[in-house]
Structures are given as C-alpha cells and as structure tokens.
Amino acid sequence: MPAPPTSGQRSPGSPDPRERARSIWKKVVHAVTWRFPVKFSALALALSLWVMVSAEEQTEAWVNVKVQIVTDSSVTLVGDIPEVQALVGGRGRELLKLYTSGAAIRRVVGPDTPNQVTLDLRPGDVIIPANADVRVRDVTPRSIALDFEVTEQRYLPVRALVHLAADSGMRVISGPRVLPESVLVKGPRRAVRGLGSITTDRLNIFVHDTDIVRTVKLDTTGLGITTVKPEEVRVQVTAERIPQPLLAPDTAVRDSSNDSGGQL
C-alpha cells in the first residue's frame, strides 16, 4: 500500500495548479479576442445608441456658475468669490452645452458700494448661453458675502508745523503761510475720510530778512494713504525791520551875542 503524500507533494494523477491557471487564462484570452472587430463594433454601436437616447431625455444637473463682478476703477475686490452652482433642467444634449459655454451671474459694483456686501442670488440671475435650451430651477448658495477696498480722493487743507524765531531788529508781520493751501490725497476710503488735514514736517525758521520762503515735505506717516500731490509745499513768512529810535539834538546853544563886556 503506497504511503500518503506528505505536505508540499502532489498526489499522483492530480492536475498541476500552474497548468490549470494557464489553461484558464488561454480560455479568457480566446473569448475576448475571438471575433474582436465584431464585438468592438457592437459595443461602440450600443454606446452610441445610449448616448443618443440620453441626449434626448429630460434630466437635471448641478453646474458651476461663474460670478462676474464688474467694478469701477476705484473699487478692488478683496479675496476670492465663493463657489456658486445652479440646478438646470433640460435635454441631456442641451446640458452638455453648459460645460463648454458656461453659466454666469454678473453684478456691477460702483464707487459708492460699502466695503462689505452681501449679494442675494436667485435662479433668474443666472445667465444662460443663447445656444442652450435649459431652465434654471435653483441656485446655491442663495447669498454670498464679498469684501471690497474702495479708493477715494479729495483735497485736504495743509497745516504747517513751523517754529519761528525772529532776529534782533526783525518783526514777523504775516505767516507762516502755506502754498498751496490744500493738497490732493488718495487712498482707501476709510483712511481718507478719517483725515481732516495734512501736516508738514516740523520746520524751524530763523527770521532774518523781510521775505523768507522754505520748502517742506508733508508728513503722511501712519495715515494709511497711498498718494499725496504735491508731496512738498512752500512756507512763506513776511517780516519787517523794527525802526531804531532817533537821538534828540542838543538845544543848549550858548548865545554869546548877549554878553556886554565893554566899558564906556
């Protein structure tokens, strides 16, 4: 009586697992490649028919909507626009046009807009390309928040920070006068509207002549503005010389003609 096969040994007459796997693989390859052109044509025809039928069926889909913000030159959008989608219904072939042409929502923002704006969105706001026969049924989200930086410009008076010291014999009669008296300031609206005037750098003037003109820069440090024109102004001071007192003439003149010293 033969001994039973030990572990790792194949019993006599049993099929080899590797040969069995190769046989199965050959059958699979033969089934796939047998009359392959005919099978491929049938598959392509079935796929084409499915696409044609699907294109004519009524369906709904969520599509991305591009939010277009048309701004004035003084308005800048801060940050990104949130993603917006619209639920559109129509034939499948019409919905496919939206993936190439795209849907949009357009809003115009002028210079009077607040710095923070909440835009309410409705299905009627969605602009559909003329070649797409679809209907917008819904839009999400129904509102989006946008931040804007608005630039403003206006004229502000100039205040001179001048210390005057007059020379002996001189007297200031007018000034300091600033030329020009106002300058154009441009910057973020919140910064510009918070200013009442623009000051110069500190300037010391020693008055030693009747007409003195000095040029001084404007101090915009920490004001948050971007532009000031002009960047320098002139400071004018007018003075006069103090008249010196005149000396009184000597009136004690001795009249010697009244003396009579002769003898008769």
ZABATI-739324 format. One record per residue (C-alpha): residue in three letters; residue number from 1; x, y, z. Coordinates in nm, 4 decimals, padded with zeros to 6 digits. Last residue first. Example, Ala and Ser with C-alpha at 12.3 -4.5 7.8 and 13.67 -1.06 7.14 Angstrom:
REM residues 2
ATOM resn resi        X        Y        Z
ATOM  SER    2  01.3670 -00.1060  00.7140
ATOM  ALA    1  01.2300 -00.4500  00.7800
REM end
This chain:
REM residues 264
ATOM resn resi        X        Y        Z
ATOM  LEU  264  03.2151  20.3304  02.8417
ATOM  GLN  263  03.3468  19.9816  02.9237
ATOM  GLY  262  03.2890  19.6700  02.7077
ATOM  GLY  261  03.1717  19.3242  02.8475
ATOM  SER  260  02.8246  19.3193  02.7014
ATOM  ASP  259  02.7214  18.9430  02.6591
ATOM  ASN  258  02.4025  18.8960  02.4612
ATOM  SER  257  02.5864  18.7815  02.1438
ATOM  SER  256  02.7302  18.4858  02.3284
ATOM  ASP  255  02.4181  18.2750  02.2703
ATOM  ARG  254  02.5024  17.9348  02.4173
ATOM  VAL  253  02.3354  17.6509  02.2406
ATOM  ALA  252  02.1543  17.4140  02.4686
ATOM  THR  251  01.9381  17.2536  02.2016
ATOM  ASP  250  02.1492  16.9363  02.1579
ATOM  PRO  249  01.9569  16.7157  01.9049
ATOM  ALA  248  01.7451  16.4136  02.0263
ATOM  LEU  247  01.8805  16.0721  01.9081
ATOM  LEU  246  01.6463  15.8748  01.6690
ATOM  PRO  245  01.4837  15.5456  01.7834
ATOM  GLN  244  01.5576  15.2392  01.5568
ATOM  PRO  243  01.2735  15.1251  01.3320
ATOM  ILE  242  01.1952  14.7472  01.3632
ATOM  ARG  241  01.2659  14.5732  01.0340
ATOM  GLU  240  00.9775  14.3973  00.8755
ATOM  ALA  239  00.8709  14.0337  00.8364
ATOM  THR  238  00.6891  13.8090  00.5899
ATOM  VAL  237  00.6957  13.4284  00.6240
ATOM  GLN  236  00.6246  13.1840  00.3431
ATOM  VAL  235  00.6078  12.8062  00.3712
ATOM  ARG  234  00.6257  12.6143  00.0470
ATOM  VAL  233  00.4702  12.2702 -00.0009
ATOM  GLU  232  00.6055  11.9235 -00.0751
ATOM  GLU  231  00.4476  11.5928 -00.1816
ATOM  PRO  230  00.2158  11.7639 -00.4299
ATOM  LYS  229  00.0074  11.5593 -00.4539
ATOM  VAL  228 -00.0477  11.2931 -00.1874
ATOM  THR  227 -00.0756  10.9249 -00.2726
ATOM  THR  226 -00.1261  10.5931 -00.0922
ATOM  ILE  225 -00.2987  10.6861  00.2320
ATOM  GLY  224 -00.2747  10.4821  00.5518
ATOM  LEU  223 -00.2062  10.7845  00.7734
ATOM  GLY  222  00.0844  10.6205  00.9574
ATOM  THR  221  00.3468  10.8554  00.8176
ATOM  THR  220  00.1992  11.1085  00.5760
ATOM  ASP  219  00.4109  11.4104  00.6853
ATOM  LEU  218  00.4260  11.6664  00.4060
ATOM  LYS  217  00.7670  11.7864  00.2950
ATOM  VAL  216  00.8986  12.1397  00.3492
ATOM  THR  215  01.0158  12.4155  00.1168
ATOM  ARG  214  01.1130  12.7489  00.2753
ATOM  VAL  213  01.0315  13.1074  00.1732
ATOM  ILE  212  01.1510  13.4152  00.3660
ATOM  ASP  211  01.0598  13.7795  00.2947
ATOM  THR  210  01.1749  14.0655  00.5236
ATOM  ASP  209  01.5000  13.9036  00.6320
ATOM  HIS  208  01.6469  13.7472  00.9457
ATOM  VAL  207  01.3625  13.5218  01.0529
ATOM  PHE  206  01.5083  13.1916  01.1736
ATOM  ILE  205  01.2680  12.9214  01.0602
ATOM  ASN  204  01.2347  12.5833  01.2331
ATOM  LEU  203  01.0331  12.3194  01.0491
ATOM  ARG  202  00.8429  12.0132  01.1702
ATOM  ASP  201  00.7242  11.8017  00.8807
ATOM  THR  200  00.4022  11.9288  00.7307
ATOM  THR  199  00.0532  11.8403  00.8400
ATOM  ILE  198 -00.2376  11.7105  00.6349
ATOM  SER  197 -00.5958  11.7916  00.7318
ATOM  GLY  196 -00.9262  11.6458  00.8480
ATOM  LEU  195 -00.8488  11.2808  00.7898
ATOM  GLY  194 -01.0816  10.9878  00.8664
ATOM  ARG  193 -01.2463  11.0055  00.5259
ATOM  VAL  192 -00.9140  10.9322  00.3564
ATOM  ALA  191 -00.8383  10.6262  00.5705
ATOM  ARG  190 -01.1826  10.4677  00.5354
ATOM  ARG  189 -01.1880  10.5362  00.1627
ATOM  PRO  188 -00.8545  10.3706  00.0973
ATOM  GLY  187 -00.6095  10.6167 -00.0597
ATOM  LYS  186 -00.5745  10.9489 -00.2395
ATOM  VAL  185 -00.4966  11.2952 -00.1012
ATOM  LEU  184 -00.4919  11.6078 -00.3192
ATOM  VAL  183 -00.3292  11.9063 -00.1468
ATOM  SER  182 -00.4585  12.2270  00.0122
ATOM  GLU  181 -00.3096  12.5702  00.0963
ATOM  PRO  180 -00.0615  12.5597 -00.1869
ATOM  LEU  179  00.1422  12.7408 -00.0634
ATOM  VAL  178  00.1396  12.7558  00.3173
ATOM  ARG  177  00.1554  13.0899  00.5008
ATOM  PRO  176  00.3616  13.1257  00.8187
ATOM  GLY  175  00.2807  13.3936  00.8225
ATOM  SER  174  00.2408  13.7689  00.8480
ATOM  ILE  173  00.4022  14.0658  01.0333
ATOM  VAL  172  00.7077  13.8990  01.1846
ATOM  ARG  171  00.9382  14.1567  01.3497
ATOM  MET  170  01.3117  14.1988  01.2944
ATOM  GLY  169  01.5652  14.4120  01.4866
ATOM  SER  168  01.7027  14.1135  01.6694
ATOM  ASP  167  01.6407  13.8007  01.4660
ATOM  ALA  166  01.2997  13.6408  01.4801
ATOM  ALA  165  01.2455  13.2762  01.5793
ATOM  LEU  164  00.9554  13.0956  01.4168
ATOM  HIS  163  00.8521  12.7337  01.4823
ATOM  VAL  162  00.6584  12.5737  01.1991
ATOM  LEU  161  00.4183  12.2795  01.1943
ATOM  ALA  160  00.2188  12.3895  00.8898
ATOM  ARG  159 -00.1388  12.2664  00.8476
ATOM  VAL  158 -00.2358  12.1746  00.4933
ATOM  PRO  157 -00.6020  12.1640  00.3917
ATOM  LEU  156 -00.7379  11.8442  00.2349
ATOM  TYR  155 -00.8458  11.7844 -00.1241
ATOM  ARG  154 -01.0213  11.4575 -00.2049
ATOM  GLN  153 -00.9531  11.1055 -00.3254
ATOM  GLU  152 -01.1227  10.7717 -00.2632
ATOM  THR  151 -01.0225  10.4106 -00.3170
ATOM  VAL  150 -01.2707  10.1380 -00.2249
ATOM  GLU  149 -01.1463  09.8039 -00.0975
ATOM  PHE  148 -01.4176  09.5432 -00.1387
ATOM  ASP  147 -01.5263  09.2375  00.0573
ATOM  LEU  146 -01.7869  08.9918 -00.0722
ATOM  ALA  145 -02.0537  08.7871  00.1064
ATOM  ILE  144 -02.2599  08.5346 -00.0926
ATOM  SER  143 -02.6330  08.4652 -00.0945
ATOM  ARG  142 -02.8694  08.1862 -00.2077
ATOM  PRO  141 -02.5902  07.9322 -00.2076
ATOM  THR  140 -02.6911  07.7543 -00.4217
ATOM  VAL  139 -02.9173  07.8208 -00.7184
ATOM  ASP  138 -03.2437  07.6601 -00.8253
ATOM  ARG  137 -03.4571  07.5675 -01.1261
ATOM  VAL  136 -03.2619  07.7220 -01.4137
ATOM  ARG  135 -03.4210  07.6209 -01.7438
ATOM  VAL  134 -03.2389  07.4808 -02.0447
ATOM  ASP  133 -03.2248  07.5447 -02.4202
ATOM  ALA  132 -02.8528  07.6202 -02.4587
ATOM  ASN  131 -02.7486  07.8231 -02.7671
ATOM  ALA  130 -02.8278  08.1590 -02.6042
ATOM  PRO  129 -02.5886  08.0976 -02.3184
ATOM  ILE  128 -02.7608  08.1005 -01.9758
ATOM  ILE  127 -02.7298  08.3998 -01.7422
ATOM  VAL  126 -02.8220  08.3091 -01.3834
ATOM  ASP  125 -02.9938  08.5964 -01.2014
ATOM  GLY  124 -03.3389  08.4417 -01.2512
ATOM  PRO  123 -03.2411  08.1489 -01.0306
ATOM  ARG  122 -03.1893  08.3947 -00.7443
ATOM  LEU  121 -02.8758  08.5198 -00.5670
ATOM  ASP  120 -02.8641  08.7783 -00.2878
ATOM  LEU  119 -02.5308  08.9596 -00.2756
ATOM  THR  118 -02.3956  09.0537  00.0683
ATOM  VAL  117 -02.1546  09.3490  00.0516
ATOM  GLN  116 -01.8690  09.4578  00.2788
ATOM  ASN  115 -01.6686  09.7721  00.1975
ATOM  PRO  114 -01.9879  09.9533  00.1067
ATOM  THR  113 -02.0514  10.0422 -00.2600
ATOM  ASP  112 -02.0442  10.4098 -00.3577
ATOM  PRO  111 -01.7643  10.3590 -00.6116
ATOM  GLY  110 -01.9814  10.1259 -00.8223
ATOM  VAL  109 -02.0269  09.7474 -00.8256
ATOM  VAL  108 -02.1944  09.5837 -01.1263
ATOM  ARG  107 -02.3131  09.2217 -01.0912
ATOM  ARG  106 -02.2998  08.9360 -01.3410
ATOM  ILE  105 -02.4072  08.5758 -01.2781
ATOM  ALA  104 -02.2736  08.3203 -01.5239
ATOM  ALA  103 -02.3402  07.9902 -01.6987
ATOM  GLY  102 -02.0784  07.8098 -01.9075
ATOM  SER  101 -02.0181  07.7785 -02.2829
ATOM  THR  100 -01.8382  07.4417 -02.2761
ATOM  TYR   99 -01.9957  07.2642 -01.9779
ATOM  LEU   98 -02.3213  07.4491 -02.0419
ATOM  LYS   97 -02.3514  07.2897 -02.3870
ATOM  LEU   96 -02.3744  06.9429 -02.2276
ATOM  LEU   95 -02.6986  07.0476 -02.0620
ATOM  GLU   94 -02.8557  07.0923 -02.4047
ATOM  ARG   93 -02.7529  06.7415 -02.5148
ATOM  GLY   92 -02.9063  06.5995 -02.1988
ATOM  ARG   91 -03.2393  06.7633 -02.2532
ATOM  GLY   90 -03.3429  07.0182 -01.9980
ATOM  GLY   89 -03.3127  07.1126 -01.6309
ATOM  VAL   88 -03.0648  07.3332 -01.4506
ATOM  LEU   87 -02.9650  07.3363 -01.0833
ATOM  ALA   86 -02.7189  07.6226 -01.0375
ATOM  GLN   85 -02.3873  07.6298 -00.8565
ATOM  VAL   84 -02.1869  07.9061 -00.6863
ATOM  GLU   83 -01.8329  07.8858 -00.5471
ATOM  PRO   82 -01.7355  08.1748 -00.3206
ATOM  ILE   81 -01.5543  08.4720 -00.4808
ATOM  ASP   80 -01.1969  08.5057 -00.3621
ATOM  GLY   79 -01.0405  08.7801 -00.1515
ATOM  VAL   78 -01.0608  09.1587 -00.1760
ATOM  LEU   77 -01.2354  09.3002 -00.4836
ATOM  THR   76 -01.0959  09.6406 -00.5803
ATOM  VAL   75 -01.3061  09.9530 -00.6440
ATOM  SER   74 -01.1661  10.2837 -00.7744
ATOM  SER   73 -01.1572  10.1681 -01.1371
ATOM  ASP   72 -01.5266  10.0800 -01.1082
ATOM  THR   71 -01.6138  09.7149 -01.0728
ATOM  VAL   70 -01.7798  09.4436 -01.2811
ATOM  ILE   69 -01.8065  09.1324 -01.0625
ATOM  GLN   68 -01.8553  08.8127 -01.2657
ATOM  VAL   67 -01.9820  08.5095 -01.0708
ATOM  LYS   66 -01.9120  08.1954 -01.2738
ATOM  VAL   65 -02.1788  07.9281 -01.2253
ATOM  ASN   64 -02.0907  07.5622 -01.1866
ATOM  VAL   63 -02.3496  07.3101 -01.2990
ATOM  TRP   62 -02.5895  07.0953 -01.0972
ATOM  ALA   61 -02.7850  06.8562 -01.3183
ATOM  GLU   60 -03.1401  06.7790 -01.4248
ATOM  THR   59 -03.2747  06.5488 -01.6926
ATOM  GLN   58 -03.5130  06.5274 -01.9874
ATOM  GLU   57 -03.4061  06.2564 -02.2301
ATOM  GLU   56 -03.2865  06.3419 -02.5794
ATOM  ALA   55 -02.9160  06.3224 -02.5068
ATOM  SER   54 -02.9628  06.0012 -02.3105
ATOM  VAL   53 -03.1116  05.8291 -02.6148
ATOM  MET   52 -02.8272  05.9425 -02.8374
ATOM  VAL   51 -02.5630  05.8487 -02.5811
ATOM  TRP   50 -02.7139  05.5028 -02.5320
ATOM  LEU   49 -02.7307  05.4491 -02.9078
ATOM  SER   48 -02.3670  05.5472 -02.9422
ATOM  LEU   47 -02.2643  05.3093 -02.6624
ATOM  ALA   46 -02.4539  05.0230 -02.8199
ATOM  LEU   45 -02.2934  05.0921 -03.1565
ATOM  ALA   44 -01.9469  05.1066 -02.9996
ATOM  LEU   43 -02.0068  04.7737 -02.8238
ATOM  ALA   42 -02.1314  04.6078 -03.1419
ATOM  SER   41 -01.8341  04.7380 -03.3371
ATOM  PHE   40 -01.5953  04.6088 -03.0692
ATOM  LYS   39 -01.7588  04.2649 -03.0710
ATOM  VAL   38 -01.7347  04.2373 -03.4486
ATOM  PRO   37 -01.3746  04.3500 -03.4501
ATOM  PHE   36 -01.2901  04.1004 -03.1677
ATOM  ARG   35 -01.4145  03.7877 -03.3473
ATOM  TRP   34 -01.2416  03.5774 -03.0820
ATOM  THR   33 -01.0163  03.8146 -02.8889
ATOM  VAL   32 -01.2105  03.8156 -02.5632
ATOM  ALA   31 -01.3093  03.4502 -02.5526
ATOM  HIS   30 -00.9624  03.3399 -02.6644
ATOM  VAL   29 -00.7963  03.5471 -02.3951
ATOM  VAL   28 -01.0266  03.4029 -02.1300
ATOM  LYS   27 -00.9684  03.0458 -02.2492
ATOM  LYS   26 -00.5922  03.0944 -02.2514
ATOM  TRP   25 -00.6072  03.2321 -01.8958
ATOM  ILE   24 -00.7996  02.9256 -01.7747
ATOM  SER   23 -00.5437  02.6904 -01.9281
ATOM  ARG   22 -00.2548  02.8803 -01.7772
ATOM  ALA   21 -00.4195  02.8605 -01.4322
ATOM  ARG   20 -00.4724  02.4819 -01.4702
ATOM  GLU   19 -00.1120  02.4298 -01.5749
ATOM  ARG   18  00.0001  02.6198 -01.2702
ATOM  PRO   17 -00.2279  02.4236 -01.0390
ATOM  ASP   16 -00.0855  02.0849 -01.1729
ATOM  PRO   15 -00.3671  01.8333 -01.2042
ATOM  SER   14 -00.3854  01.5292 -00.9630
ATOM  GLY   13 -00.2711  01.1887 -01.1092
ATOM  PRO   12 -00.0101  01.1140 -00.8450
ATOM  SER   11 -00.0571  01.3203 -00.5282
ATOM  ARG   10  00.1285  01.6490 -00.5268
ATOM  GLN    9  00.3913  01.6911 -00.2554
ATOM  GLY    8  00.4214  02.0011 -00.0356
ATOM  SER    7  00.2971  01.8188  00.2779
ATOM  THR    6  00.3480  01.4436  00.2564
ATOM  PRO    5  00.1752  01.2213  00.0075
ATOM  PRO    4  00.0062  00.9123  00.1551
ATOM  ALA    3  00.2224  00.5960  00.1625
ATOM  PRO    2  00.1563  00.3349 -00.1049
ATOM  MET    1  00.0000  00.0000  00.0000
REM end
